[in-house]
Amino acid sequence: MKILKVCHTCDRIIGEIELDDLTSQNSDPIMDIVGNVAYALCTDCLRDMETEPNNTYH
């Protein structure tokens, strides 16, 4: 079964993940899974958050 991977911040579709990959030891611990959608950060949003240390995200 495939799960859609979406960015938490900009709602961009990042890709798809197999359900078996989420239960393995190599899964990304920062992903939030809601139904059949796995939320994570895309590289652009992650880079924006890392390069602006004075911003506070809620």
DSSP file (Angstrom, degrees, kcal/mol; ACC not computed):
  #  RESIDUE AA STRUCTURE BP1 BP2  ACC     N-H-->O    O-->H-N    N-H-->O    O-->H-N    TCO  KAPPA ALPHA  PHI   PSI    X-CA   Y-CA   Z-CA
    1    1 A M              0   0    0      0, 0.0    18,-2.4     0, 0.0     2,-0.3   0.000 360.0 360.0 360.0 134.5    0.0    0.0    0.0
    2    2 A K  E     -A   18   0A   0     16,-0.2     2,-0.4    17,-0.1    16,-0.2  -0.721 360.0-158.3 -95.6 143.5    1.3    3.4   -0.9
    3    3 A I  E     -A   17   0A   0     14,-3.2    14,-2.7    -2,-0.3     2,-0.3  -0.974  21.0-122.2-119.9 134.3    1.2    6.4    1.4
    4    4 A L  E     -Ab  16  37A   0     32,-1.9    34,-3.3    -2,-0.4     2,-0.6  -0.569  19.3-146.1 -76.6 134.3    1.4   10.0    0.0
    5    5 A K  E     +Ab  15  38A   0     10,-3.5     9,-2.9    -2,-0.3    10,-1.6  -0.918  23.6 178.0-106.6 120.1    4.2   12.1    1.4
    6    6 A V  E     -Ab  13  39A   0     32,-2.3    34,-2.3    -2,-0.6     2,-0.3  -0.909  32.5-107.8-125.1 146.1    3.3   15.8    1.8
    7    7 A C  E  >  - b   0  40A   0      5,-2.7     4,-1.1    -2,-0.3    34,-0.3  -0.551  19.5-143.5 -73.5 134.3    5.2   18.8    3.2
    8    8 A H  T  4 S+     0   0    0     32,-3.3    33,-0.1    -2,-0.3    -1,-0.1   0.859  95.1  37.2 -62.1 -38.0    4.0   20.1    6.5
    9    9 A T  T  4 S+     0   0    0     31,-0.3    -1,-0.1     1,-0.1    32,-0.1   0.943 130.6  19.3 -87.4 -52.5    4.6   23.7    5.7
   10   10 A C  T  4 S-     0   0    0      2,-0.1    -2,-0.1    32,-0.0     3,-0.1   0.441  90.9-126.9-104.8  -0.2    3.8   24.3    2.0
   11   11 A D     <  +     0   0    0     -4,-1.1     2,-0.2     1,-0.2    -3,-0.1   0.698  53.2 156.7  61.4  21.7    1.6   21.2    1.3
   12   12 A R        -     0   0    0      1,-0.1    -5,-2.7    -6,-0.1     2,-0.6  -0.566  49.5-114.6 -75.2 140.2    3.8   20.3   -1.7
   13   13 A I  E     -A    6   0A   0     -2,-0.2    -7,-0.3    -7,-0.2     3,-0.1  -0.672  32.8-177.9 -76.8 121.1    3.6   16.6   -2.6
   14   14 A I  E     -     0   0A   0     -9,-2.9     2,-0.3    -2,-0.6    -8,-0.2   0.815  48.8 -84.0 -90.3 -35.6    7.0   15.1   -1.9
   15   15 A G  E     -A    5   0A   0    -10,-1.6   -10,-3.5     2,-0.0     2,-0.3  -0.990  48.0 -63.4 163.2-158.4    6.4   11.6   -3.1
   16   16 A E  E     -A    4   0A   0     -2,-0.3     2,-0.4   -12,-0.2   -12,-0.2  -0.909  32.9-159.5-125.5 153.5    5.0    8.2   -2.1
   17   17 A I  E     -A    3   0A   0    -14,-2.7   -14,-3.2    -2,-0.3     2,-0.3  -0.986  21.1-122.0-131.7 141.4    6.1    5.8    0.5
   18   18 A E  E >>  -A    2   0A   0     -2,-0.4     4,-0.9   -16,-0.2     3,-0.9  -0.617  23.2-126.6 -77.0 143.1    5.4    2.1    0.8
   19   19 A L  H >> S+     0   0    0    -18,-2.4     4,-0.9    -2,-0.3     3,-0.6   0.840 110.5  60.3 -58.8 -34.3    3.7    1.1    4.0
   20   20 A D  H 3> S+     0   0    0      1,-0.2     4,-0.5   -19,-0.2     3,-0.3   0.831  98.5  57.9 -63.7 -32.2    6.5   -1.5    4.6
   21   21 A D  H <4 S+     0   0    0     -3,-0.9     3,-0.4     1,-0.2    -1,-0.2   0.800 101.8  55.4 -68.4 -28.1    9.1    1.3    4.6
   22   22 A L  H << S+     0   0    0     -4,-0.9    -1,-0.2    -3,-0.6    -2,-0.2   0.781 108.6  46.8 -75.5 -26.7    7.3    3.1    7.5
   23   23 A T  H  < S+     0   0    0     -4,-0.9    -1,-0.2    -3,-0.3    -2,-0.2   0.500  96.4  92.9 -93.8  -3.7    7.5    0.0    9.7
   24   24 A S  S >< S-     0   0    0     -4,-0.5     3,-1.1    -3,-0.4    -3,-0.0  -0.289  90.9-106.4 -82.7 173.2   11.1   -0.8    9.0
   25   25 A Q  T 3  S+     0   0    0      1,-0.2    -1,-0.1    -2,-0.1    -4,-0.1   0.634 115.2  65.0 -73.7 -13.4   14.0    0.5   11.1
   26   26 A N  T 3  S+     0   0    0     -5,-0.1    -1,-0.2     2,-0.1    -4,-0.1   0.264  74.3 128.6 -92.9  11.4   15.0    3.0    8.4
   27   27 A S    <   -     0   0    0     -3,-1.1    -5,-0.1    -5,-0.1    -4,-0.0  -0.296  68.8-106.8 -70.0 154.3   11.8    5.0    8.7
   28   28 A D    >   -     0   0    0      1,-0.1     3,-1.3     2,-0.0    -1,-0.1  -0.712  24.2-157.1 -81.4 116.0   12.0    8.8    9.2
   29   29 A P  T 3  S+     0   0    0      0, 0.0    -1,-0.1     0, 0.0    -2,-0.1   0.638  86.9  63.8 -72.0 -11.9   11.1    9.6   12.8
   30   30 A I  T 3  S+     0   0    0      2,-0.1     2,-0.2    11,-0.0    -2,-0.0   0.552  79.4 104.9 -89.5  -7.0   10.1   13.2   12.0
   31   31 A M    <   -     0   0    0     -3,-1.3     2,-0.5     9,-0.1     9,-0.2  -0.525  59.0-150.2 -76.5 138.7    7.2   12.1    9.8
   32   32 A D  E     -C   39   0A   0      7,-2.4     7,-3.9    -2,-0.2     2,-0.6  -0.936  11.5-152.3-104.7 129.3    3.6   12.5   11.1
   33   33 A I  E     +C   38   0A   0     -2,-0.5     2,-0.5     5,-0.3     5,-0.2  -0.908  18.5 173.1-109.7 122.6    1.2    9.9    9.7
   34   34 A V  E >   -C   37   0A   0      3,-2.9     3,-1.6    -2,-0.6     2,-0.3  -0.958  65.5 -50.1-128.3 110.7   -2.5   10.8    9.4
   35   35 A G  T 3  S-     0   0    0     -2,-0.5    -2,-0.0     1,-0.2     0, 0.0  -0.479 123.2 -19.6  63.4-121.5   -4.6    8.3    7.6
   36   36 A N  T 3  S+     0   0    0     -2,-0.3   -32,-1.9    -3,-0.1     2,-0.4   0.004 121.4  90.8-107.7  28.3   -2.9    7.6    4.3
   37   37 A V  E <   -bC   4  34A   0     -3,-1.6    -3,-2.9   -34,-0.2     2,-0.6  -0.988  57.4-158.7-125.0 131.1   -0.7   10.8    4.3
   38   38 A A  E     -bC   5  33A   0    -34,-3.3   -32,-2.3    -2,-0.4     2,-0.4  -0.946  14.6-151.4-107.7 119.8    2.7   11.1    5.8
   39   39 A Y  E     +bC   6  32A   0     -7,-3.9    -7,-2.4    -2,-0.6     2,-0.2  -0.776  31.5 140.6 -95.4 133.1    3.7   14.7    6.6
   40   40 A A  E     -b    7   0A   0    -34,-2.3   -32,-3.3    -2,-0.4     2,-0.4  -0.793  51.8 -84.6-147.7-172.1    7.3   15.8    6.6
   41   41 A L        -     0   0    0    -34,-0.3   -34,-0.1    -2,-0.2     2,-0.1  -0.900  34.6-133.2-106.8 135.3    9.3   18.8    5.5
   42   42 A C     >  -     0   0    0     -2,-0.4     4,-2.3     1,-0.1     5,-0.2  -0.365  31.8-104.6 -75.7 166.3   10.4   19.3    1.9
   43   43 A T  H  > S+     0   0    0      1,-0.2     4,-2.3     2,-0.2     5,-0.2   0.848 118.6  53.9 -64.4 -34.4   14.0   20.3    1.3
   44   44 A D  H  > S+     0   0    0      2,-0.2     4,-2.2     1,-0.2    -1,-0.2   0.936 112.2  42.7 -66.5 -45.9   13.1   24.0    0.4
   45   45 A C  H  > S+     0   0    0      2,-0.2     4,-2.1     1,-0.2    -2,-0.2   0.885 114.3  51.8 -67.8 -38.4   11.1   24.5    3.7
   46   46 A L  H  X S+     0   0    0     -4,-2.3     4,-1.8     2,-0.2    -1,-0.2   0.914 110.3  48.5 -63.4 -42.3   13.8   22.7    5.7
   47   47 A R  H  X S+     0   0    0     -4,-2.3     4,-1.9     1,-0.2    -2,-0.2   0.894 109.7  52.8 -65.2 -40.5   16.5   24.9    4.2
   48   48 A D  H  X S+     0   0    0     -4,-2.2     4,-0.7     1,-0.2    -1,-0.2   0.893 110.6  47.6 -61.8 -39.9   14.4   28.1    4.9
   49   49 A M  H  < S+     0   0    0     -4,-2.1    -1,-0.2     1,-0.2     3,-0.2   0.840 113.0  48.4 -70.9 -33.3   14.0   27.1    8.6
   50   50 A E  H  < S+     0   0    0     -4,-1.8    -2,-0.2     1,-0.2    -1,-0.2   0.816 110.5  49.7 -76.9 -30.3   17.7   26.3    9.0
   51   51 A T  H  < S+     0   0    0     -4,-1.9    -1,-0.2     1,-0.2    -2,-0.2   0.562 106.6  56.2 -89.5  -7.1   19.0   29.5    7.4
   52   52 A E    ><  +     0   0    0     -4,-0.7     3,-1.5    -3,-0.2    -1,-0.2  -0.700  59.9 169.4-123.1  79.9   16.8   31.9    9.4
   53   53 A P  T 3  S+     0   0    0      0, 0.0    -1,-0.1     0, 0.0    -2,-0.1   0.664  71.2  63.9 -69.0 -16.6   17.6   31.1   13.1
   54   54 A N  T 3  S+     0   0    0      2,-0.1     2,-0.2     0, 0.0    -2,-0.0   0.572  81.8  99.0 -84.5  -7.3   15.7   34.2   14.5
   55   55 A N    <   -     0   0    0     -3,-1.5     2,-0.5    -6,-0.2    -3,-0.0  -0.559  61.6-151.5 -79.6 143.3   12.3   32.9   13.2
   56   56 A T        -     0   0    0     -2,-0.2     2,-0.4     2,-0.0    -2,-0.1  -0.975   8.8-158.7-115.6 123.4   10.0   31.2   15.6
   57   57 A Y              0   0    0     -2,-0.5    -2,-0.0     1,-0.1    -8,-0.0  -0.866 360.0 360.0-105.5 132.9    7.6   28.6   14.1
   58   58 A H              0   0    0     -2,-0.4    -1,-0.1     0, 0.0    -2,-0.0   0.359 360.0 360.0-114.6 360.0    4.5   27.6   15.9
